[in-house]
Amino acid sequence: MDNPTTFIFLQRSAEAQAKAAHSFARLLTLAETRDSGQVRTIAKFLAATYNGADFSFDLFGLRTLDVAISDDMLICLDALRWGKADLYQLVPDGDKRIQAVIELWGLQSDSV
């Protein structure tokens, strides 16, 4: 790894993923345990990060959320940009938990 630019990109990627693991876990816990309009938006966001081809997310929804929640979403988007791992893989039982959130909130695939 002689190229300093490569090192910087790898470092930024690792930092983004580490931050996203915590943010994604917080968002997932809210979607699993709370019930409000904001949480439905969180569930839609989580579904879109899980399978964006089937679940779209209107980014203007970020404007309707508390700052801490939208900050967590932006952190997750940064990690998606680096693309080292799917976000659901950063939390224990992420695949199963995301599928349960999709079912809990009655989210429908856009392709149906």
DAFENPE-V289735 format. One record per backbone hydrogen bond with DSSP energy under -0.5 kcal/mol. NH is the residue of the N-H (numbers start at 0). CO is the residue of the C=O. E is the energy in kcal/mol with one decimal. If there is no record, write none. Layout:
NH;CO;E
NH;CO;E
This chain:
3;1;-0.6
6;2;-1.8
7;3;-2.3
8;4;-2.4
9;5;-2.5
10;6;-2.4
11;7;-2.8
12;8;-2.4
13;9;-2.3
14;10;-2.4
15;11;-2.6
16;12;-2.3
17;13;-2.3
18;14;-2.4
19;15;-2.3
20;16;-1.9
21;17;-1.2
22;18;-2.2
23;19;-3.4
24;20;-1.7
25;21;-2.1
26;22;-2.5
27;23;-2.8
28;24;-2.3
29;25;-2.1
30;26;-2.4
31;27;-1.7
32;28;-1.6
33;29;-2.4
39;35;-1.8
40;36;-1.7
41;37;-2.0
42;38;-2.8
43;39;-2.2
44;40;-2.2
45;41;-2.9
46;42;-2.4
47;43;-2.1
48;44;-2.1
49;45;-1.5
50;46;-2.7
53;50;-1.0
54;50;-2.3
58;56;-0.7
60;57;-2.5
61;58;-1.7
62;59;-1.5
63;60;-1.5
64;61;-1.1
69;65;-2.5
70;66;-2.7
71;67;-1.9
72;68;-2.0
73;69;-2.4
74;70;-2.2
75;71;-2.0
76;72;-2.5
77;73;-2.0
78;74;-1.8
79;75;-2.3
80;76;-2.0
81;77;-1.3
82;78;-1.5
83;78;-0.5
88;85;-1.5
89;86;-2.1
90;87;-0.9
93;90;-1.7
96;92;-2.7
97;93;-2.7
98;94;-2.1
99;95;-1.9
100;96;-2.1
101;97;-2.5
102;98;-2.0
103;99;-3.3
104;100;-2.5
105;102;-1.2
106;101;-2.2
109;53;-4.6
111;108;-1.3
